[in-house]
Amino acid sequence: MFDLHEQLIQMEALSSVAQGGKRLHDIGFDLYSGETHVLLSTFAYNQRNFCDLLTGSILRYTGRFDLLGKPLTAKSRLEKDVQVIGLEPLIFPSLSVAENIMIGNLRPRWFVRLNAIEHSMRLMERTGIALNICKPVSSMTFDELKTIELLRICANEPRIVVFFDAINYLGSENRGLIPKVIRYLKRRGCGIVYLTSSFEEALALGDRISVLDSGTIKGTFPVEDVRRNPGEIAYLLSGWESLVGAGQDEDDLAVLEAMANIDNLMRSDAELRRVIEHIAKDLVKALGADSAVIYLVEDERMSDVISSGDGALPLPMLRHTDVMALLQDSEELVFQTGDEAFHRLFLPNELVQTIVCYPLRMDGKKNALIQVMFSHTCEFTGKLPVYLRMYAREVVMAIETSRRLGNSVLLQETHHRIKNNLQMVHNLLYLQKVDAQTADTVDVCDILDTAMHRIKCISSVHALLCRDWFGRNVVNLKTLILEIMRMYQGMGVEMVPELDETSVAYNDAISLSLATNELIANCIKHAFPQDQPDKKITIRLRNTGADIRLSVCDNGVGLSPSFSADETQSVGMSIIKSIVSELQGTLNYRKPASGAGTEAHICFERQSISPVVALKP
């Protein structure tokens, strides 16, 4: 047994270049025996890079990194002291189940054979984990092999255990074992580093929570403080700058709950079902509905029916023939309880007053129908149809991704992209909501148009990535900017592109698409007097080889002498500044060479990526 207050890890001002050239910089992190320190990050590469750092796979770093009281070096032997749950299980087929559990704990080999069963039974009793140790290893399921791994780590009692994306790794049968393993190891003085993207997991399992974003730790909080006020950690997790104080109302907390629901996308057909179930739950919250059902159709047959699972209302279900008929429509269909169509399609139900159906036709084989139910009469106007279409696009994205990639090695990474896109949609809507709450007057149409443009930027990146002929996770930035410019056609402003062929990584493409959209939107809203006849915006993209330079220039009235980007607190400016910071670039506003108007200029270092052929949209 070890000291329950011993410091096991101490990092100060630690920086390194990790997998894929991604940087970890200015890391401050510590871990004590007997505690669970959760590292919360929405990006999988952040979690993997930090895991590699803890296990000694990354040894080139600057700053302080003490492990068990000693500086980490190439000579440090970590196999016994630091173990990871979340990689492939290490199983020895020639040994029995009990011997596999105790192999790292009992020496010599003959002693293992004599005592393995006794020690394994005692360990299962102490941990509360059950396993048939008489079953041959060769007939074990993959989940049972992972249970062996969990028990072996409990038997070894390492000083530090790293849980890396454990919910996804362990599968549905073993997820309930995680709290048991953590409780047992903490009682034995072990320190737990839990790497996850799940807000719910962090609250349920952690003693402290740190937010890892853009390669650095943005803040560390006791879990009790996060439960009382989750607002600050949500701002940090979103990747955007905080716009308001820490006070949260009920709507804010509902948004945080929705963010936590869209979570942990994995590699199986069952996982697609889980993704759509999360979308259904979030859709219910966003629309103020009571229940939702999503019908999945393949080859004109019903392949699955997925509900929001809240149980608030008994679900009036459509017949197969009616689903097929409704899929022929192109817009949402609203059925009120007094309508003839309502009683023709659904069985009588006194608790349901309004049902909205929205068809999703993707191709000749796979389609879907969303059905949303309200216990009150809902006219379904204003922002509600917009939100429904937005979530419908996310259902299409999930289904299309599963169809295109199947069970290939790319599926897990693409699922992370879907999750991040969904979470980014929540963050953008949340920031827009905060801005509306603090404004003197609110133009609902303008707010929705702004949100739709931002979401369109994210979906455009995903579409362009899918169209890459070489299957690479890069995007042609020139093609992406041309897509964004098309969104602003018909607004009385001439758009002039001067764009070099430039390829960027997928995550950078998301950021740059949002930044470009905000800069163009700012020009259209603020740069031109209504009576100016020759409104023009020039978008320039220059690839010098060493860096990438993006500028948006207008010929409008120019900036006021008192303008300061640092002091401007709008949603758009906050997004732009956060993105520039994430890219470790620079942002400048200046007067263009032509004399009139304003030029916004972003410059950041270019990563080495081969060009992508620009495909026609």
C-alpha positions in Angstrom: 0.0 0.0 0.0 1.3 3.5 -0.9 0.9 7.0 0.5 -2.5 8.3 -0.7 -1.1 11.8 -1.1 2.1 11.0 -3.0 2.7 13.0 -6.1 3.1 10.5 -9.0 3.2 12.9 -12.0 4.3 16.5 -12.3 4.5 18.5 -15.5 5.4 22.1 -15.7 5.6 24.2 -18.9 6.1 21.0 -20.9 6.1 21.2 -24.7 6.8 18.5 -27.4 5.9 17.6 -30.9 3.7 14.5 -30.9 2.1 12.1 -33.4 1.4 13.6 -36.8 3.3 16.8 -36.0 0.6 17.9 -33.5 2.1 20.0 -30.7 1.7 19.8 -27.0 2.7 23.0 -25.5 2.9 24.7 -22.1 1.4 21.6 -20.4 0.8 21.9 -16.6 -0.5 18.6 -15.1 -0.1 16.6 -11.9 -1.5 13.4 -10.4 -1.6 12.1 -6.9 -2.0 8.6 -5.6 -5.6 7.6 -4.8 -7.2 10.1 -7.2 -8.7 10.1 -10.7 -7.6 13.0 -12.8 -9.7 13.2 -15.9 -8.3 14.8 -19.1 -11.2 16.0 -21.1 -10.7 16.7 -24.8 -13.0 16.6 -27.9 -10.2 15.6 -30.2 -8.9 12.0 -30.3 -5.3 13.1 -31.3 -5.0 15.2 -28.2 -5.9 12.2 -26.1 -3.5 9.8 -28.0 -0.6 12.3 -27.8 -1.0 12.7 -24.1 -1.2 8.9 -23.6 2.0 8.5 -25.6 3.6 11.2 -23.4 2.7 9.3 -20.2 3.9 6.0 -21.4 7.3 7.2 -22.6 6.6 7.0 -26.4 7.4 10.7 -26.6 10.8 11.5 -25.1 11.7 14.7 -26.8 10.3 17.5 -24.8 11.1 20.7 -23.0 10.0 21.7 -19.5 9.6 19.6 -16.4 8.2 16.0 -16.5 8.7 14.1 -13.2 7.3 10.6 -13.0 7.3 8.9 -9.6 9.6 11.7 -8.3 12.2 11.3 -11.1 12.7 13.1 -14.4 11.5 11.0 -17.3 14.4 9.9 -19.6 15.0 7.3 -22.3 16.3 5.0 -19.6 13.2 5.1 -17.5 11.5 1.7 -17.2 7.7 2.2 -17.1 6.3 -1.2 -17.9 5.5 -2.1 -14.3 4.7 1.4 -13.0 2.5 2.8 -15.9 -0.1 0.6 -17.6 -2.7 1.5 -20.2 -6.3 0.3 -20.6 -7.5 1.1 -24.2 -4.9 -0.5 -26.4 -5.0 -4.1 -27.7 -5.3 -6.7 -24.9 -2.1 -8.7 -24.3 -3.2 -12.4 -24.0 -1.0 -15.5 -23.9 -3.1 -18.3 -25.6 -0.9 -21.1 -24.1 -1.8 -20.0 -20.6 -5.0 -20.5 -18.7 -7.4 -17.6 -17.9 -6.1 -17.5 -14.3 -2.5 -17.6 -15.4 -3.1 -14.7 -17.8 -4.6 -12.7 -15.0 -1.7 -13.3 -12.6 1.2 -13.5 -15.0 2.7 -10.2 -14.0 2.1 -10.7 -10.3 3.4 -14.1 -9.3 6.9 -15.4 -9.7 8.4 -17.9 -10.6 6.4 -19.6 -13.4 5.7 -22.8 -11.3 4.3 -20.7 -8.5 2.0 -19.0 -11.0 0.5 -22.3 -12.1 0.0 -23.5 -8.5 -1.5 -20.4 -7.2 -3.1 -18.6 -10.1 -6.7 -19.9 -9.6 -6.7 -19.2 -5.9 -5.4 -15.7 -6.4 -7.7 -15.0 -9.3 -10.8 -16.0 -7.4 -9.7 -13.9 -4.4 -9.1 -10.9 -6.8 -12.5 -11.3 -8.5 -14.2 -11.3 -5.0 -12.4 -8.1 -4.0 -13.1 -6.2 -7.3 -16.6 -7.5 -7.9 -15.7 -8.6 -11.4 -16.9 -12.0 -12.4 -15.3 -14.2 -15.1 -15.4 -17.9 -15.9 -11.7 -18.8 -15.3 -12.2 -22.4 -16.3 -13.2 -21.5 -19.9 -10.4 -22.0 -22.4 -8.7 -18.8 -23.6 -9.2 -19.8 -27.2 -13.0 -19.8 -26.8 -13.1 -16.4 -25.1 -15.0 -13.5 -26.7 -13.1 -10.3 -27.3 -15.0 -8.6 -24.4 -14.0 -11.5 -22.1 -10.3 -11.1 -23.2 -10.6 -7.4 -22.2 -12.0 -8.5 -18.8 -8.9 -10.6 -18.3 -6.8 -7.4 -19.1 -8.8 -5.4 -16.4 -8.2 -8.1 -13.8 -4.5 -8.4 -14.6 -4.0 -4.7 -14.1 -5.8 -4.9 -10.8 -3.5 -7.8 -9.9 -0.4 -5.9 -10.9 -1.4 -2.8 -8.9 0.7 -0.4 -11.0 1.4 3.1 -9.6 -0.3 4.8 -12.6 -3.1 3.5 -14.8 -4.1 5.4 -18.0 -7.6 4.8 -19.3 -7.5 5.8 -23.0 -10.9 6.2 -24.6 -12.0 3.3 -22.4 -15.8 3.4 -23.0 -15.2 2.9 -26.8 -12.5 0.3 -26.2 -14.2 -1.9 -23.7 -17.6 -2.3 -25.4 -21.1 -2.4 -24.0 -20.7 -5.5 -21.9 -17.6 -4.2 -20.0 -18.4 -0.5 -19.5 -20.0 -1.1 -16.2 -16.7 -2.6 -14.9 -14.8 0.7 -15.2 -16.1 2.2 -11.9 -15.3 -1.0 -10.1 -11.7 -1.2 -11.4 -11.1 2.5 -10.6 -12.5 2.2 -7.1 -10.3 -0.9 -6.4 -7.1 0.7 -7.8 -7.6 4.0 -5.9 -8.0 2.0 -2.7 -4.6 0.4 -3.4 -3.0 3.8 -3.8 -2.9 3.9 -7.6 -3.3 7.1 -9.5 -5.7 7.2 -12.5 -5.4 9.3 -15.6 -8.7 9.1 -17.5 -8.6 10.4 -21.1 -12.1 11.0 -22.5 -14.2 13.3 -24.6 -17.3 12.6 -22.5 -18.5 15.3 -20.1 -20.7 12.7 -18.4 -17.8 10.3 -17.8 -15.7 13.1 -16.4 -18.4 14.1 -13.9 -19.1 10.5 -12.9 -15.5 9.2 -12.5 -13.2 12.1 -11.8 -11.9 13.8 -8.7 -10.3 16.6 -10.8 -11.0 17.5 -14.5 -8.5 19.2 -16.8 -9.5 20.5 -20.3 -7.0 19.7 -23.1 -7.6 21.9 -26.2 -5.4 23.0 -29.0 -2.5 21.1 -27.6 -2.5 22.7 -24.1 -4.3 22.4 -20.8 -6.7 25.3 -20.5 -7.7 24.7 -16.9 -8.1 22.3 -14.0 -11.1 22.1 -11.7 -12.2 20.0 -8.7 -15.2 17.9 -9.9 -17.4 19.4 -7.2 -16.9 22.9 -8.7 -17.7 21.6 -12.2 -21.0 20.1 -10.9 -22.0 23.4 -9.3 -21.0 25.5 -12.3 -20.2 23.7 -15.5 -20.2 26.9 -17.6 -16.5 27.7 -17.4 -15.4 24.2 -18.4 -17.9 24.2 -21.2 -16.4 27.4 -22.6 -12.9 25.8 -22.5 -14.1 22.5 -24.0 -15.8 24.3 -26.9 -12.5 25.9 -28.1 -14.1 29.4 -28.2 -13.4 32.3 -25.9 -15.8 33.0 -23.1 -18.1 35.9 -23.8 -20.0 36.2 -20.6 -19.5 35.5 -16.9 -19.8 32.2 -15.1 -23.5 32.5 -14.2 -25.7 29.9 -16.0 -29.5 29.6 -16.4 -31.5 26.5 -17.0 -31.2 26.8 -20.8 -27.4 26.9 -20.5 -27.3 23.7 -18.5 -29.6 22.1 -21.0 -27.1 22.9 -23.8 -24.3 21.4 -21.7 -26.3 18.3 -21.2 -27.0 18.1 -24.9 -23.3 18.4 -25.6 -22.5 15.5 -23.3 -25.1 13.3 -25.0 -23.4 13.3 -28.4 -20.6 11.1 -27.4 -18.1 8.3 -28.1 -18.6 7.1 -31.7 -17.1 3.7 -32.4 -16.6 1.1 -35.1 -19.6 -1.1 -35.5 -23.1 -1.2 -37.0 -24.5 -0.9 -33.4 -22.6 2.3 -33.0 -24.4 4.0 -35.9 -27.6 3.3 -33.9 -26.2 4.9 -30.8 -25.1 8.0 -32.7 -28.6 8.4 -34.2 -30.2 7.8 -30.7 -28.1 10.7 -29.3 -29.1 12.9 -32.2 -32.8 12.0 -31.5 -32.4 13.0 -27.9 -30.8 16.3 -28.7 -33.4 17.0 -31.4 -36.2 16.6 -28.7 -34.5 19.1 -26.5 -33.8 21.6 -29.2 -37.4 21.6 -30.4 -39.1 21.4 -27.0 -40.7 18.2 -28.0 -41.6 15.1 -26.0 -40.3 12.2 -28.1 -38.7 11.4 -31.4 -38.4 8.4 -33.6 -36.1 7.9 -36.6 -37.0 5.2 -39.1 -34.0 3.8 -41.1 -34.9 2.3 -44.5 -32.6 0.2 -46.8 -33.6 -1.3 -50.1 -37.3 -0.3 -49.5 -37.3 -2.3 -46.3 -37.3 -1.0 -42.7 -33.9 -1.8 -41.3 -34.2 -0.1 -37.8 -36.4 2.1 -35.8 -34.6 4.3 -33.2 -36.3 6.4 -30.6 -35.1 9.1 -28.3 -35.6 6.6 -25.5 -37.0 9.1 -23.0 -40.3 7.3 -22.4 -42.2 10.5 -21.8 -44.9 9.6 -24.3 -46.2 6.3 -25.7 -44.9 6.4 -29.3 -47.4 6.3 -32.1 -45.6 4.3 -34.8 -46.0 4.5 -38.6 -46.7 1.4 -40.6 -44.0 0.3 -43.2 -46.2 1.4 -46.1 -46.9 4.8 -44.6 -43.1 5.4 -44.1 -42.5 4.5 -47.7 -45.3 6.9 -48.8 -44.0 9.8 -46.6 -40.5 9.4 -48.0 -41.8 10.6 -51.3 -42.3 14.1 -49.9 -39.5 16.7 -49.8 -40.5 18.9 -46.8 -41.6 18.4 -43.3 -45.2 17.3 -42.8 -47.2 18.6 -39.7 -50.1 16.5 -38.4 -52.4 17.9 -35.8 -54.7 15.7 -33.7 -57.9 16.9 -35.4 -56.6 16.2 -39.0 -58.0 13.4 -41.0 -54.4 12.4 -42.0 -53.4 12.2 -38.3 -56.0 9.5 -37.5 -55.3 7.7 -40.8 -51.6 7.4 -40.1 -51.5 6.9 -36.3 -53.4 5.0 -33.7 -55.5 7.2 -31.4 -53.4 8.7 -28.6 -54.8 11.3 -26.3 -51.3 12.4 -25.1 -50.0 13.4 -28.5 -51.4 16.5 -30.1 -48.9 17.3 -32.9 -46.6 15.0 -34.9 -44.0 16.3 -37.4 -42.4 14.0 -40.0 -39.4 14.9 -42.1 -38.2 12.7 -45.0 -34.5 12.1 -45.7 -33.7 10.7 -49.2 -30.0 9.9 -49.6 -29.9 7.5 -52.5 -31.8 4.6 -54.0 -30.9 2.3 -51.1 -30.7 4.1 -47.8 -33.2 6.6 -46.5 -34.6 7.8 -43.2 -37.7 9.4 -41.8 -37.7 11.6 -38.7 -40.9 11.7 -36.6 -41.2 14.2 -33.7 -44.1 14.2 -31.2 -45.5 17.0 -29.0 -47.9 16.6 -26.1 -49.2 20.2 -26.9 -50.5 21.8 -30.1 -47.4 23.1 -32.0 -47.7 25.3 -35.1 -44.1 24.4 -35.9 -43.0 27.7 -37.3 -40.1 30.1 -36.7 -36.8 28.5 -35.7 -38.2 25.0 -35.2 -38.1 23.9 -38.9 -34.6 25.3 -39.2 -33.4 23.2 -36.2 -35.2 20.1 -37.6 -33.4 20.4 -40.9 -30.1 21.0 -39.1 -30.4 17.8 -37.1 -31.6 16.0 -40.2 -28.4 16.8 -42.0 -26.5 15.3 -39.0 -28.5 12.1 -39.4 -27.6 12.0 -43.1 -23.9 12.6 -42.3 -23.9 9.7 -39.8 -25.6 7.3 -42.2 -23.6 8.3 -45.2 -20.3 8.0 -43.3 -21.3 4.5 -42.1 -22.3 3.5 -45.7 -19.1 4.8 -47.3 -16.6 3.4 -44.8 -18.3 0.3 -43.5 -16.0 -1.4 -41.0 -12.8 0.0 -42.5 -9.9 1.3 -40.4 -11.1 4.8 -41.2 -14.4 4.4 -39.5 -13.3 5.3 -35.9 -11.5 8.5 -37.1 -14.5 9.6 -39.2 -16.8 9.0 -36.3 -14.7 11.4 -34.2 -15.1 14.0 -37.0 -18.9 13.6 -36.8 -18.9 14.0 -33.1 -16.7 17.1 -33.2 -18.9 18.6 -36.0 -22.0 18.0 -33.9 -20.4 19.4 -30.8 -19.2 22.4 -32.8 -22.7 23.0 -34.0 -23.9 23.1 -30.3 -21.1 25.5 -29.4 -21.9 27.9 -32.2 -25.6 27.9 -31.4 -24.8 28.5 -27.7 -22.5 31.5 -28.4 -25.2 32.9 -30.7 -27.7 32.5 -27.9 -25.5 34.3 -25.4 -25.0 37.1 -27.8 -28.8 37.4 -28.4 -29.4 37.5 -24.6 -27.1 40.5 -24.2 -28.4 42.4 -27.2 -30.8 45.3 -27.0 -32.8 44.1 -29.9 -32.9 40.7 -31.5 -33.6 39.9 -35.2 -34.5 36.2 -35.2 -34.1 35.8 -39.0 -30.6 37.3 -38.8 -29.6 35.0 -35.9 -30.8 31.9 -37.8 -29.1 33.0 -41.1 -25.9 33.5 -39.2 -26.1 30.1 -37.6 -27.0 28.4 -40.8 -24.0 29.9 -42.6 -21.7 28.7 -39.9 -23.1 25.2 -40.0 -22.9 25.1 -43.8 -19.2 25.9 -43.5 -18.7 22.8 -41.4 -20.8 20.6 -43.7 -18.9 21.9 -46.7 -15.6 20.7 -45.3 -17.0 17.2 -44.6 -18.4 17.1 -48.2 -15.1 18.1 -49.8 -13.2 15.6 -47.7 -15.5 12.8 -48.9 -14.9 13.8 -52.5 -11.1 13.5 -52.2 -10.1 10.9 -54.9 -7.2 9.7 -52.8 -9.1 9.2 -49.6 -6.8 11.5 -47.7 -7.8 13.5 -44.6 -7.0 16.8 -46.3 -9.1 19.5 -48.0 -8.4 21.8 -50.9 -8.8 25.3 -49.3 -9.3 27.0 -52.6 -12.4 24.8 -53.4 -13.7 25.3 -49.9 -13.5 29.1 -50.0 -15.3 29.1 -53.4 -18.1 27.1 -51.7 -18.3 29.7 -49.0 -18.5 32.5 -51.5 -21.4 30.9 -53.2 -23.4 31.1 -50.0 -23.4 34.9 -50.3 -24.5 35.1 -53.9 -27.5 37.4 -54.5 -26.6 39.9 -51.8 -25.6 42.8 -54.1 -21.9 42.4 -53.4 -19.3 41.4 -56.0 -17.1 38.6 -54.8 -13.6 38.5 -56.3 -11.5 35.3 -55.6 -7.7 35.4 -55.9 -6.8 32.0 -54.6 -3.8 29.7 -54.7 -4.1 25.9 -54.7 -3.6 25.0 -51.0 -4.2 21.8 -49.1 -4.8 21.8 -45.3 -5.5 19.2 -42.7 -9.2 18.4 -42.0 -9.3 20.1 -38.6 -7.6 23.2 -39.9 -10.1 23.3 -42.8 -13.0 23.5 -40.3 -11.3 26.4 -38.5 -10.4 28.3 -41.7 -13.9 27.9 -43.2 -15.5 29.4 -40.1 -12.9 32.2 -40.0 -13.5 33.0 -43.7 -17.2 33.0 -43.3 -17.0 35.4 -40.3 -14.8 37.8 -42.2 -17.1 37.9 -45.2 -20.2 38.2 -43.1 -18.6 41.1 -41.2 -17.9 42.9 -44.5 -21.5 42.5 -45.8 -23.0 43.6 -42.5 -20.8 46.5 -41.6 -18.5 47.7 -44.4 -21.0 49.2 -46.9 -23.4 52.1 -46.8 -26.8 51.1 -48.3 -26.4 53.6 -51.2 -22.9 52.4 -52.2 -23.2 51.2 -55.8 -20.0 49.2 -56.4 -19.7 46.9 -53.3 -16.8 44.5 -53.7 -15.1 41.9 -51.4 -11.8 40.4 -52.5 -10.7 37.1 -50.9 -7.0 36.3 -51.3 -5.3 33.0 -50.5 -1.5 32.9 -50.8 0.6 29.7 -50.3 4.2 30.8 -49.9 5.5 27.4 -49.1 6.5 28.4 -45.6 3.1 29.9 -44.5 -0.5 30.4 -45.6 -1.9 33.9 -45.9 -5.6 34.5 -46.0 -7.1 38.0 -46.4 -10.6 39.4 -46.9 -10.7 43.0 -48.3 -13.6 45.3 -48.9 -14.0 48.7 -50.5 -16.4 50.0 -47.9 -16.2 52.9 -45.4 -13.2 51.5 -43.4 -12.7 51.0 -39.7 -13.4 53.7 -37.2 -10.2 55.2 -35.5 -11.3 53.7 -32.2 -11.6 50.1 -33.5 -9.6 47.5 -31.6 -9.8 43.7 -32.4 -8.7 42.9 -28.8 -11.6 44.9 -27.3 -14.3 43.7 -29.7 -16.5 41.1 -28.0 -18.9 40.0 -30.7 -19.5 36.3 -31.4 -17.9 36.5 -34.8 -14.7 38.3 -33.6 -14.4 35.8 -30.7 -14.6 32.9 -33.2 -11.9 34.5 -35.4 -9.5 35.3 -32.6 -9.9 31.8 -31.1 -9.2 30.2 -34.5 -6.1 32.3 -35.1 -4.9 31.3 -31.6 -5.6 27.7 -32.3 -3.5 27.9 -35.5 -0.8 29.8 -33.7 -1.1 32.5 -36.3 -1.5 36.3 -36.5 -4.5 38.5 -37.2 -4.2 42.1 -38.4 -6.6 44.7 -39.7 -5.2 47.3 -42.0 -6.1 49.7 -44.7 -5.8 48.1 -48.2 -3.3 49.2 -50.8 -6.2 50.6 -52.9 -6.9 53.1 -50.2 -10.6 52.6 -49.4 -12.1 50.0 -47.1 -10.6 47.4 -44.7 -8.4 44.3 -45.1 -8.4 41.5 -42.5 -5.2 39.4 -42.8 -4.5 36.0 -41.2 -1.1 34.3 -41.5 0.0 31.0 -40.0 2.7 28.4 -40.6 2.0 25.8 -43.3 2.2 22.1 -42.6 3.8 19.9 -45.3 0.9 18.4 -47.2 0.9 17.4 -50.8 -1.6 19.2 -53.1 -5.1 17.8 -53.5 -6.8 17.9 -56.9 -9.6 20.5 -56.8 -12.8 18.7 -57.6 -15.9 20.3 -59.1 -18.7 20.7 -56.6 
